[in-house]
Amino acid sequence: MKEFSVSQLVGLDNQLGLKLIAGAQNAGNLITGVNIMDNPDTFDWLTAGEFVLTTGYLFQNDVGMQCQIIRELAEINCAGIGIKVKRYLEQVPECMLQEANRVGLPVVEIPFQNTLSHVLNVINREIGEQDNLIFKKYVHIHNTITQCTLQGGSLRQLTQLSSSLIGNPLLVVDEKWHLMAWWEREDNPKPMDSFVRLQKGEIPFSQEFIETIPENMEQYTHIIKRTYPRSSIVCRVMPVTANDILYGFIIVWETVRKMTSLDYMALEMAATSVALEQLKEKQIQEIKHSLRQDFFDDLLEGKIESVSAVKSLAEIHYMDAAKTYICMVVKLNVESSESGAVQAMRELLQIKKSAMALIETAAHRQNRSIVAIQRGNLIIAFLLAEKEESEQISEDTRALLESLYSQLEERYPSVEIGVGNPCPDFLNMRKSYLNALEAMELSEKMGGQTKLTFYADMIVYHLLGLVQPREQLEEFFNHVLGRLQKYDQENKADLMSTLEEYFLNGGNITLAAQKKYLHRNTFMYRIEKIKDILKVDFKHPESVLELQIALKIRKILDQ
C-alpha cells in the first residue's frame, strides 16, 4: 500500500477543506485503511492504521463517550479521526480536542459540504496503490510463518516466532481458555506471570477478563482490544478459527511496543497456522481414539487371543498385560437436556469426560494406576490390582472405590458402580467386565439400595437366583426364618433387620448396635430374643450359614 499520512490527507489540493485541529504531534501517522464509525461495536472491528470517519451522531450528547472514543482510537493505534461538523455537532467538542492533544491522536475537521463517502473515496484512492516495500515485508512474514508450519514446528515454536515478529509477548489458549503455549520477552516491562498464571492446561485469565470477550468470536475476522482488569495493560485478542469453528485465541500482551498494520497481518497468519495445528492435533487424537476404542472393544469381547499381540497393544494404552486388573463399570443416570438431541449428546459426553477425569485423579492421589474409557453410556475403568489381590479385592481397594463413589455421588445426581473380581489373566478381562455388569444388575434386582456393588458380595445372590422353582426358596426361608418373620409382623418388631445387621458386622455387637443407633445392651437383648424365637445356637457354623442364606433369599423373594 502506498504510504499516505494524515498530514498528506489534510494537505491534498482537492478543495476538501479539511483542517487538522488536534493531535498535530502525530500528523505523520500513516493511513493504511479507512472506516466509518456508526455504532459502539465499531471498536471491535477497527485495526491499527485506520482513519475513522464520523458525523458525531453516536456521541453528540455524551461527554464521557466523546473522551472515551479518543482514548480507544489511540489505544487501537488508529491513524486519526475525521469529524464532520454542522450536521450533529456545531463544532468538535473542546473535551475531545484536549484529550486528542493529550494522547496524540490527530483530529481532522470535515466541512459540512463534504460527505463522508466522498472523503472515504479520496483516502481509498490515495492508498489503493500497493507499496513494494510493505508488500515485501508482508511476503517475508508469510514465508516465515508458512515455513515454520510446513517444517512441523510445534505450537510453542510458532508462538515464539509470532512473538518475535510482532515484538510483544503473547499467549495461545484453547476455546475453553486453557493455556496451550506462551512466549515471554526479556524487554517486557510488565511480565505476564505477575498478572496471569502461566501453567499449561490451566486457565490463565480471570473470569472478569474472559467475560468481556464476545461469545460469538468464531464470527470475528478482526482482532479486538481489551484492557486487563485493574491494570493499564492492553491485550489484543485474535480468534483462532477454521470452518466457522472456534479453536482458541491468541492474546497479545501489548506492553513492549504498539502494534502496526503489519503486526496485525502477522498475527492473522499465525492464527491460521495455529488453527491448522489444532486441526492436525484433532485428527491425530481421533485416530488414537479409534485405535484405543478398537483395542478395548476387542479386549472386552474376548477377541484378542495372542499373548504377544496383547502385550504390545496394552503398553500403547498404558497397561501391563502381565499384571492383574480389576474392572469396574460406572453408570451415570443424567437427566436429558431440553436443548435438543445434539446438544444433549454433547453435554453427556462432557459429563462423562469430567467423570473420567475425576476417577483417574482419585486413583492417582492414592498412587494407584487406572485407565478409564467410554463405551456406550458407560464408563469402564481398569484399576491395577495390588500384589495380594490376585483373587480377592483388598480392604484398601474397597476403601478407595467407596471414596471414589462418594466423590461421584456429590457431583452427579445418580451414580451406579459395579466392580468385577480381580483378573490375573489379561486375555480374560471380559470375565471381570461381565462380573461388574452382573453386580449392577443383581443390585437392581435387590432393590437398588446399594449403588456400589462388588461382584464378590453378590455371588450368593447369583447362585440362589438360579434355583428353580421359586417355591423351593420360599420353603427354605420359611423353615429357617419363618417364625422370626411372623413375630415381627404380629408384634410390629424389627428383629429381622437386627439379625441382618449382626451378620453384616461380623457378629460384632458393639459395631452393629452403633449402626442401628441402639445401646449395646438393647442390641444384645434383641439377639438373645432372636435365638429364643428360632431355637438356634449361633455357635454352630451350620446354623449360622442357614440363617445367612435365608436372609439373602429374603431379598430375592421381596422382589
C-alpha positions, 0 to 999 in steps of 0.5 A, spaced: 500 500 500 502 506 498 504 510 504 499 516 505 499 520 512 494 524 515 498 530 514 498 528 506 490 527 507 489 534 510 494 537 505 491 534 498 489 540 493 482 537 492 478 543 495 476 538 501 477 543 506 479 539 511 483 542 517 487 538 522 485 541 529 488 536 534 493 531 535 498 535 530 504 531 534 502 525 530 500 528 523 505 523 520 501 517 522 500 513 516 493 511 513 493 504 511 485 503 511 479 507 512 472 506 516 466 509 518 464 509 525 456 508 526 455 504 532 459 502 539 461 495 536 465 499 531 471 498 536 471 491 535 472 491 528 477 497 527 485 495 526 491 499 527 492 504 521 485 506 520 482 513 519 475 513 522 470 517 519 464 520 523 458 525 523 458 525 531 451 522 531 453 516 536 456 521 541 453 528 540 450 528 547 455 524 551 461 527 554 464 521 557 463 517 550 466 523 546 473 522 551 472 515 551 472 514 543 479 518 543 482 514 548 480 507 544 482 510 537 489 511 540 489 505 544 487 501 537 493 505 534 488 508 529 491 513 524 486 519 526 479 521 526 475 525 521 469 529 524 464 532 520 461 538 523 454 542 522 450 536 521 450 533 529 455 537 532 456 545 531 463 544 532 468 538 535 467 538 542 473 542 546 473 535 551 475 531 545 480 536 542 484 536 549 484 529 550 486 528 542 492 533 544 493 529 550 494 522 547 496 524 540 491 522 536 490 527 530 483 530 529 481 532 522 475 537 521 470 535 515 466 541 512 459 540 512 459 540 504 463 534 504 460 527 505 463 522 508 463 517 502 466 522 498 472 523 503 472 515 504 473 515 496 479 520 496 483 516 502 481 509 498 484 512 492 490 515 495 492 508 498 489 503 493 496 503 490 500 497 493 507 499 496 513 494 494 516 495 500 510 493 505 508 488 500 515 485 501 515 485 508 508 482 508 511 476 503 517 475 508 512 474 514 508 469 510 514 465 508 516 465 515 510 463 518 508 458 512 515 455 513 515 454 520 508 450 519 510 446 513 517 444 517 512 441 523 514 446 528 510 445 534 505 450 537 510 453 542 515 454 536 510 458 532 508 462 538 515 464 539 516 466 532 509 470 532 512 473 538 518 475 535 515 478 529 510 482 532 515 484 538 510 483 544 509 477 548 503 473 547 499 467 549 495 461 545 489 458 549 484 453 547 476 455 546 475 453 553 481 458 555 486 453 557 493 455 556 496 451 550 503 455 549 506 462 551 512 466 549 515 471 554 520 477 552 526 479 556 524 487 554 517 486 557 516 491 562 510 488 565 511 480 565 505 476 564 506 471 570 505 477 575 498 478 572 496 471 569 498 464 571 502 461 566 501 453 567 499 449 561 492 446 561 490 451 566 486 457 565 490 463 565 485 469 565 480 471 570 473 470 569 472 478 569 477 478 563 474 472 559 467 475 560 468 481 556 470 477 550 464 476 545 461 469 545 460 469 538 468 470 536 468 464 531 464 470 527 470 475 528 475 476 522 478 482 526 482 482 532 479 486 538 482 490 544 481 489 551 484 492 557 486 487 563 482 488 569 485 493 574 491 494 570 493 499 564 495 493 560 492 492 553 491 485 550 489 484 543 485 478 542 485 474 535 480 468 534 483 462 532 478 459 527 477 454 521 470 452 518 466 457 522 469 453 528 472 456 534 479 453 536 482 458 541 485 465 541 491 468 541 492 474 546 497 479 545 500 482 551 501 489 548 506 492 553 513 492 549 511 496 543 504 498 539 502 494 534 502 496 526 498 494 520 503 489 519 503 486 526 496 485 525 497 481 518 502 477 522 498 475 527 492 473 522 497 468 519 499 465 525 492 464 527 491 460 521 497 456 522 495 455 529 488 453 527 491 448 522 495 445 528 489 444 532 486 441 526 492 436 525 492 435 533 484 433 532 485 428 527 491 425 530 487 424 537 481 421 533 485 416 530 488 414 537 481 414 539 479 409 534 485 405 535 484 405 543 476 404 542 478 398 537 483 395 542 478 395 548 472 393 544 476 387 542 479 386 549 472 386 552 469 381 547 474 376 548 477 377 541 484 378 542 487 371 543 495 372 542 499 373 548 504 377 544 499 381 540 496 383 547 502 385 550 504 390 545 497 393 544 496 394 552 503 398 553 500 403 547 494 404 552 498 404 558 497 397 561 501 391 563 498 385 560 502 381 565 499 384 571 492 383 574 486 388 573 480 389 576 474 392 572 469 396 574 463 399 570 460 406 572 453 408 570 451 415 570 443 416 570 443 424 567 437 427 566 436 429 558 437 436 556 431 440 553 436 443 548 435 438 543 438 431 541 445 434 539 446 438 544 444 433 549 449 428 546 454 433 547 453 435 554 453 427 556 459 426 553 462 432 557 459 429 563 462 423 562 469 426 560 469 430 567 467 423 570 473 420 567 477 425 569 475 425 576 476 417 577 483 417 574 485 423 579 482 419 585 486 413 583 492 417 582 492 421 589 492 414 592 498 412 587 494 407 584 494 406 576 487 406 572 485 407 565 478 409 564 474 409 557 467 410 554 463 405 551 456 406 550 453 410 556 458 407 560 464 408 563 469 402 564 475 403 568 481 398 569 484 399 576 491 395 577 490 390 582 495 390 588 500 384 589 495 380 594 489 381 590 490 376 585 483 373 587 480 377 592 479 385 592 483 388 598 480 392 604 484 398 601 481 397 594 474 397 597 476 403 601 478 407 595 472 405 590 467 407 596 471 414 596 471 414 589 463 413 589 462 418 594 466 423 590 461 421 584 455 421 588 456 429 590 457 431 583 452 427 579 445 426 581 445 418 580 451 414 580 451 406 579 458 402 580 459 395 579 466 392 580 468 385 577 473 380 581 480 381 580 483 378 573 490 375 573 489 373 566 489 379 561 486 375 555 480 374 560 478 381 562 471 380 559 470 375 565 471 381 570 467 386 565 461 381 565 462 380 573 461 388 574 455 388 569 452 382 573 453 386 580 449 392 577 444 388 575 443 383 581 443 390 585 437 392 581 434 386 582 435 387 590 432 393 590 437 398 588 439 400 595 446 399 594 449 403 588 456 400 589 456 393 588 462 388 588 461 382 584 464 378 590 458 380 595 453 378 590 455 371 588 450 368 593 445 372 590 447 369 583 447 362 585 440 362 589 437 366 583 438 360 579 434 355 583 428 353 580 422 353 582 421 359 586 417 355 591 423 351 593 426 358 596 420 360 599 420 353 603 427 354 605 426 361 608 420 359 611 423 353 615 429 357 617 426 364 618 419 363 618 417 364 625 422 370 626 418 373 620 411 372 623 413 375 630 415 381 627 409 382 623 404 380 629 408 384 634 410 390 629 418 388 631 424 389 627 428 383 629 429 381 622 433 387 620 437 386 627 439 379 625 441 382 618 445 387 621 449 382 626 451 378 620 453 384 616 458 386 622 461 380 623 457 378 629 460 384 632 455 387 637 458 393 639 459 395 631 452 393 629 448 396 635 452 403 633 449 402 626 442 401 628 443 407 633 441 402 639 445 401 646 449 395 646 445 392 651 438 393 647 442 390 641 444 384 645 437 383 648 434 383 641 439 377 639 438 373 645 430 374 643 432 372 636 435 365 638 429 364 643 424 365 637 428 360 632 431 355 637 438 356 634 445 356 637 449 361 633 455 357 635 454 352 630 457 354 623 451 350 620 446 354 623 449 360 622 450 359 614 442 357 614 440 363 617 445 367 612 442 364 606 435 365 608 436 372 609 439 373 602 433 369 599 429 374 603 431 379 598 430 375 592 423 373 594 421 381 596 422 382 589 
